[in-house]
Amino acid sequence: GDASQPGDDDVEYMSQLVLSTAKSLSMTPFESKQEQMTMSQLMMTMCEDYGTMAPMPYMLRSHYMRHNIDEEFVDLFVDRIELIYRKYGKFKKSGMALIFMLNAFGTHNGMYDNDPRMIKTSFPFRKQLIAFPVLMFYDTRIQRVAGKMTKKWLDDTMEILMLTKPYDYGLDDYREPSLTFGDLNIQNVWPLYYHNESAFRRLTEIK
């Protein structure tokens, strides 16, 4: 078949790979396997050569989930990934290279359990279960409008995924201070990053 388009087996494998990672997040926090693996990471890329990505510009979206991913989330995300291949082509044609990660915090997090009032740190933990950074690198030398295609794909993809159960059907929008995007004026968007104003004010005092 056409190597630029994933077949049914590839899509099925992708779905099972993501679901297997999701299931591992549901382990009770005191099992030996989870103690040995504090973070579960899944990384996927369309780029054949990681070395070409380092100097490339990229766009980012990163939202915390407070609920585990499910089949609907996986199916929708796989459809969005497949769309890149089908509509834009692989990296050598589209100039777009996708990386995403599922970073598991677990149901118990030492940072929160040891400091629930956030007195020792200004890190805005809000009982999130999974961090889901999605990065699209792009190269306008390969595709002149790769930047525009990247922004459209990210905007459309997250609009769809944010309406699923892991994001409480559009009600949750929790972000990470180290992975900012959109409006970068923290005065305008601090509620997306911090659980209350006093925590945010403490950060500004520290800075």
C-alpha positions, 0 to 999 in steps of 0.5 A: 500500500501507499507508505504515506498512509497508515493501514488498518493494522497500523491504526489498530496498533496505535490505538492499542498502544495508547490504551495499554499506556492508559490502563497502566495509569489505573494501578493502585499507587502502592504496587511495586510496579508503579513504585518502580515506574513513577512516570509512564511516557508514550512518545510518537513521531511522524519524523523519520530522523529526530536529529532534523527536529532540534533546530525547527520551530514548533507549536505546542498545546498542553492540558492536564487531564483529571480523568483517565483516557478512554476509547473515545479519546483514543479513537478521536486522536488516532483519527486526527493523526491519520488525517495528517498522513492522509491530507498533508503527507509524511514529514518529507512532504508536509514538513510537519513532525508530531510528538506527544506524551502521556505523563502520568502523575498517578492517583497519589502524588507526593508533591500534593500529599506532602504539601496540599496547601502549596506552602512549600512550593508554588507548583500549581498541582490540582489533582491532575492525573495525566499531562498531555503535551502535544508538539508539532515541529514544522519546516517551511523549507519543505512546505511553505505553509507548514506553520499555518497547517500546524496551527490549524491541526493543533487548534482543531485537534484540541477543540475536539479532544477537549470535549471528551471525558478526560477533560470533563467534556469541555469543563476542564482547562488546566495548563502547566506554567512550563508549557505555556501557549496562547496568551502569554500574559500571565496576568490575563490567564493565571486561572488556567495555570493556578488553583487560586489567586493567593498561589499565583500572587506568591509566585509573582512575589518569588519572581 
